[in-house]
């Protein structure tokens, strides 16, 4: 087999592999930080005073600047898990939650336990993945609807 034919075959295999991987695994998890916030949660930047837009599970969050996207984050759902914190054993092992973005962290009515985070989770959401005495946790998050999480 000539070297040019071998190169062509290898290039073709690489391109096909690249396409297949992106078709079946289009999303990747990101790493960020999360704080918590307590009621009142209304009004919110996304839904004003419309409480019916909040999930009944109370698993929701305010988006930080990194994912706010000029309001396009409103309504997005993310799978979130705690991966570490300053204090050992803060994270609840093997626990992931699905949250809905309902607000913008910078303008939320209630103050966050820490500023500048990727997400500010409702008290219920935060307590579902971490010890509630923590102020800040490191998270892995991925927009819902992706494979492989």
VMD Tcl script that draws the C-alpha trace (Angstrom):
set ca {
  {0.00 0.00 0.00}
  {1.39 3.41 -0.90}
  {2.01 5.98 1.79}
  {-0.45 8.44 0.23}
  {-3.23 5.83 0.32}
  {-2.41 5.00 3.95}
  {-2.49 8.71 4.82}
  {-5.84 9.09 3.08}
  {-7.29 6.12 4.98}
  {-6.01 7.39 8.32}
  {-7.33 10.88 7.61}
  {-10.73 9.47 6.66}
  {-10.87 7.36 9.83}
  {-9.99 10.39 11.93}
  {-12.71 12.51 10.34}
  {-15.36 9.78 10.70}
  {-14.35 9.20 14.34}
  {-14.54 12.92 15.05}
  {-18.01 13.19 13.52}
  {-19.33 10.10 15.34}
  {-18.02 11.31 18.70}
  {-19.65 14.69 18.27}
  {-22.95 13.18 17.16}
  {-23.23 10.79 20.09}
  {-21.48 12.87 22.76}
  {-22.28 16.49 21.84}
  {-22.03 17.90 25.34}
  {-19.35 17.86 27.93}
  {-19.63 18.69 31.60}
  {-18.08 21.90 32.86}
  {-16.59 22.62 36.24}
  {-17.55 25.67 38.27}
  {-18.59 26.86 41.70}
  {-21.89 27.13 43.50}
  {-23.21 29.07 46.45}
  {-26.66 28.97 47.99}
  {-29.42 31.50 48.57}
  {-32.55 31.54 50.71}
  {-36.05 32.95 50.24}
  {-37.43 35.27 49.15}
  {-36.79 34.18 45.57}
  {-39.33 36.51 43.92}
  {-39.29 38.61 41.90}
  {-36.78 36.93 39.61}
  {-35.07 38.31 36.52}
  {-36.48 35.46 34.40}
  {-40.08 35.26 35.59}
  {-40.85 38.36 37.65}
  {-43.41 37.42 40.31}
  {-44.68 34.32 38.47}
  {-44.10 31.56 41.05}
  {-45.67 28.93 38.78}
  {-42.52 29.00 36.62}
  {-40.45 27.65 39.52}
  {-40.16 23.86 39.72}
  {-42.34 22.31 42.43}
  {-39.29 20.34 43.61}
  {-37.64 23.67 44.60}
  {-34.52 22.55 42.71}
  {-33.62 25.78 40.93}
  {-30.80 28.29 40.65}
  {-29.75 31.77 39.69}
  {-27.19 31.88 36.88}
  {-23.84 33.55 37.38}
  {-22.24 35.79 34.76}
  {-20.47 32.86 33.08}
  {-23.69 31.17 31.97}
  {-26.27 34.00 32.10}
  {-25.88 34.75 28.37}
  {-27.94 37.99 28.49}
  {-30.96 36.11 29.79}
  {-30.82 33.18 27.37}
  {-30.11 30.95 30.39}
  {-33.66 31.45 31.70}
  {-35.45 28.12 31.76}
  {-32.37 26.07 30.95}
  {-32.01 22.89 32.93}
  {-28.69 21.63 34.23}
  {-27.53 18.44 35.85}
  {-25.33 19.40 38.80}
  {-23.18 17.49 41.26}
  {-20.84 18.56 44.02}
  {-17.26 17.44 43.36}
  {-15.33 19.08 46.22}
  {-15.23 21.80 48.83}
  {-12.79 23.36 51.23}
  {-14.02 21.15 54.06}
  {-13.68 17.37 53.57}
  {-16.89 15.31 53.30}
  {-18.99 18.32 52.31}
  {-20.32 16.74 49.12}
  {-23.02 14.08 49.21}
  {-21.40 11.21 47.25}
  {-22.94 10.07 43.96}
  {-25.75 12.65 44.19}
  {-26.76 14.64 41.10}
  {-29.72 16.97 40.74}
  {-31.53 18.61 37.87}
  {-32.06 22.34 38.37}
  {-33.82 25.04 36.38}
  {-32.41 28.55 35.91}
  {-34.98 31.04 37.24}
  {-32.92 34.13 38.01}
  {-29.72 36.11 37.44}
  {-27.37 35.88 40.43}
  {-26.21 39.51 40.14}
  {-29.75 40.85 40.60}
  {-31.32 38.17 42.82}
  {-33.46 39.51 45.67}
  {-31.64 37.40 48.27}
  {-27.90 37.52 48.79}
  {-25.83 34.48 47.86}
  {-23.60 32.76 50.43}
  {-20.64 33.62 48.13}
  {-20.31 35.96 45.15}
  {-18.91 35.37 41.69}
  {-20.06 31.75 41.40}
  {-21.25 29.90 38.32}
  {-24.56 29.01 39.98}
  {-26.41 30.14 43.08}
  {-28.55 27.19 44.13}
  {-31.77 27.38 46.11}
  {-31.37 26.15 49.68}
  {-33.16 22.92 48.75}
  {-30.94 22.31 45.70}
  {-27.73 23.07 47.59}
  {-28.72 20.80 50.48}
  {-29.48 17.98 48.05}
  {-25.84 17.73 46.92}
  {-23.81 19.20 49.80}
  {-23.73 19.86 53.51}
  {-25.72 23.05 54.09}
  {-23.06 24.48 56.41}
  {-20.77 24.97 53.40}
  {-20.58 28.45 51.90}
  {-19.09 27.47 48.56}
  {-18.70 24.19 46.66}
  {-17.02 23.09 43.46}
  {-19.47 21.58 41.01}
  {-19.63 19.70 37.77}
  {-22.57 20.83 35.66}
  {-23.96 20.05 32.26}
  {-26.93 21.36 30.37}
  {-29.66 18.73 30.50}
  {-30.43 16.82 27.34}
  {-26.86 15.68 26.75}
  {-25.72 12.08 26.71}
  {-23.21 10.51 29.04}
  {-23.81 12.36 32.29}
}
mol new
graphics top color blue
foreach p $ca { graphics top sphere $p radius 0.5 }
foreach p [lrange $ca 0 end-1] q [lrange $ca 1 end] { graphics top cylinder $p $q radius 0.2 }
display resetview
